Amino acid sequence: MENIFEIIGYQKEYYVKNKYYGSVSCEKDREKFGYYGRQTETLEQDVVLSNGKKIKKGSVVMTELQQICGKKL
């Protein structure tokens, strides 16, 4: 089956203590998306999210990558 949508970007969602904290636009950094692509990370630098919240360096977070569909081809 051919791809009928052009993907315009990706969104990385951040979870702190298993609760959604916010997201940021980014490039593709893994092959699996959504729930099955979750990874636990320790932040190496401060992250400012799109909603204005800030997560400090050294925090342990869970991340999930989502595709942002753009337009139909």
Backbone bond lengths (Angstrom), bond angles and torsions (degrees), N, CA, C in turn:
res aa  C-N    CA-C-N  psi(-1)  N-CA   C-N-CA  omega(-1)  CA-C   N-CA-C  phi
1 M - - - 1.456 - - 1.528 108.28 -
2 E 1.280 116.04 134.34 1.455 119.78 -178.75 1.524 111.86 -84.96
3 N 1.322 114.52 155.92 1.458 121.40 -178.90 1.529 109.17 -77.22
4 I 1.329 118.60 121.58 1.457 121.49 -177.49 1.533 113.18 -101.43
5 F 1.338 117.47 -2.42 1.456 121.49 178.17 1.523 110.40 -120.70
6 E 1.310 115.71 141.16 1.460 121.24 173.62 1.526 107.11 -91.21
7 I 1.313 116.72 122.53 1.474 121.09 179.90 1.525 107.78 -82.80
8 I 1.329 116.38 124.11 1.467 119.93 -176.05 1.523 113.14 -97.66
9 G 1.313 118.35 -6.22 1.452 119.94 179.25 1.508 112.16 167.82
10 Y 1.315 114.13 -174.94 1.455 121.38 -178.81 1.515 108.84 -133.24
11 Q 1.312 115.67 155.11 1.455 122.47 -179.82 1.524 108.01 -127.89
12 K 1.320 116.62 125.33 1.461 121.47 178.22 1.516 108.17 -99.44
13 E 1.337 115.83 119.33 1.457 121.49 -179.37 1.524 109.49 -96.62
14 Y 1.320 116.50 138.96 1.459 122.73 -178.83 1.518 110.23 -110.58
15 Y 1.326 116.17 133.70 1.462 123.48 176.73 1.525 108.34 -120.63
16 V 1.326 116.61 127.90 1.455 122.57 177.00 1.527 107.07 -114.64
17 K 1.316 116.49 121.85 1.471 122.82 -176.06 1.533 110.92 53.38
18 N 1.329 115.72 46.02 1.466 124.93 177.83 1.525 114.58 62.33
19 K 1.326 118.49 19.54 1.456 122.04 175.70 1.524 108.91 -121.00
20 Y 1.338 115.54 136.95 1.459 120.87 179.86 1.524 110.09 -60.67
21 Y 1.343 116.05 129.57 1.453 120.82 -177.03 1.524 111.75 -112.68
22 G 1.338 117.05 -31.78 1.455 120.99 179.74 1.513 111.04 160.68
23 S 1.335 115.69 -175.12 1.459 119.83 -177.92 1.522 110.34 -144.68
24 V 1.336 114.31 168.33 1.457 121.62 178.12 1.527 107.63 -148.06
25 S 1.334 117.36 144.64 1.461 121.47 176.58 1.516 109.18 -74.29
26 C 1.342 116.40 143.12 1.458 119.71 -177.04 1.520 110.27 -157.33
27 E 1.318 115.80 -177.85 1.460 123.29 175.06 1.518 109.13 -93.41
28 K 1.313 116.45 164.80 1.463 121.74 178.79 1.525 109.07 -66.55
29 D 1.343 117.19 126.02 1.464 120.73 -179.12 1.526 113.00 -126.58
30 R 1.345 117.71 5.07 1.464 121.83 178.56 1.522 109.20 -157.34
31 E 1.316 115.43 164.60 1.458 120.87 -177.04 1.527 113.22 -87.72
32 K 1.331 117.78 -33.89 1.468 121.45 -179.09 1.518 109.79 -93.68
33 F 1.329 115.62 139.86 1.455 121.73 -179.66 1.520 110.05 -113.62
34 G 1.318 116.02 166.64 1.451 121.68 174.08 1.520 113.69 69.22
35 Y 1.316 115.07 -152.04 1.459 122.42 -174.38 1.522 112.04 -59.09
36 Y 1.328 117.60 -41.35 1.470 121.11 -176.57 1.528 112.59 -74.78
37 G 1.310 118.00 -11.82 1.451 121.58 177.98 1.521 113.49 -101.17
38 R 1.329 117.46 13.11 1.469 120.69 -178.75 1.527 111.25 -62.70
39 Q 1.341 115.54 142.63 1.458 121.87 177.02 1.516 109.07 -137.06
40 T 1.326 115.70 145.57 1.462 121.34 174.54 1.518 107.47 -96.73
41 E 1.330 116.72 129.89 1.459 122.14 -177.01 1.520 110.49 -132.90
42 T 1.318 115.54 151.62 1.452 122.18 168.92 1.523 106.29 -105.84
43 L 1.326 117.32 122.05 1.455 121.18 -174.30 1.524 111.48 -69.83
44 E 1.328 115.93 133.91 1.465 122.01 179.12 1.514 111.98 -93.35
45 Q 1.337 116.52 -12.67 1.462 121.21 176.40 1.525 108.68 -151.27
46 D 1.324 117.14 164.19 1.460 121.33 178.52 1.530 109.76 -63.20
47 V 1.323 116.29 143.96 1.470 121.89 178.60 1.525 108.41 -121.29
48 V 1.341 116.19 124.96 1.461 121.67 175.79 1.523 106.78 -102.83
49 L 1.322 116.36 120.61 1.456 122.36 -175.69 1.522 110.96 -86.32
50 S 1.329 116.58 166.46 1.465 121.97 -177.34 1.534 112.80 -64.65
51 N 1.335 118.01 -22.34 1.470 120.62 178.80 1.531 112.29 -89.78
52 G 1.345 117.31 5.00 1.459 121.64 176.55 1.511 114.68 93.57
53 K 1.325 117.65 -8.32 1.466 120.71 178.67 1.522 109.41 -74.87
54 K 1.326 115.54 155.88 1.454 121.25 -177.94 1.525 109.53 -126.92
55 I 1.338 116.07 134.48 1.462 121.37 175.19 1.515 106.58 -110.90
56 K 1.322 116.36 128.89 1.460 121.35 -173.90 1.525 113.01 -79.42
57 K 1.311 114.33 153.01 1.462 123.46 176.76 1.530 109.46 -56.78
58 G 1.342 116.56 138.83 1.449 121.90 179.27 1.524 114.18 92.06
59 S 1.320 117.55 -8.05 1.465 121.07 178.63 1.531 110.06 -73.15
60 V 1.316 115.93 144.06 1.459 121.02 176.02 1.521 107.33 -94.74
61 V 1.328 116.61 120.44 1.459 121.97 -177.31 1.527 110.03 -129.00
62 M 1.324 115.49 160.75 1.452 121.18 172.53 1.522 106.11 -108.62
63 T 1.337 117.37 134.78 1.456 120.97 -179.23 1.523 110.40 -119.47
64 E 1.323 113.90 153.46 1.458 121.89 -179.72 1.524 107.10 -142.35
65 L 1.316 117.97 132.42 1.458 122.36 -178.00 1.526 109.81 -101.05
66 Q 1.338 116.71 132.44 1.468 122.75 179.20 1.521 109.35 -123.12
67 Q 1.326 117.31 144.22 1.456 122.19 175.34 1.518 108.83 -84.38
68 I 1.330 115.68 142.88 1.455 121.02 173.04 1.523 106.23 -107.83
69 C 1.331 117.59 109.55 1.452 120.72 179.34 1.522 108.95 -75.47
70 G 1.306 115.96 141.69 1.443 120.15 -176.68 1.502 113.19 -103.51
71 K 1.326 116.48 -83.05 1.455 119.43 -175.59 1.514 110.26 -135.47
72 K 1.291 115.52 159.58 1.453 122.42 178.46 1.517 108.88 -78.25
73 L 1.333 116.62 135.01 1.460 120.49 -180.00 1.508 111.80 -82.78
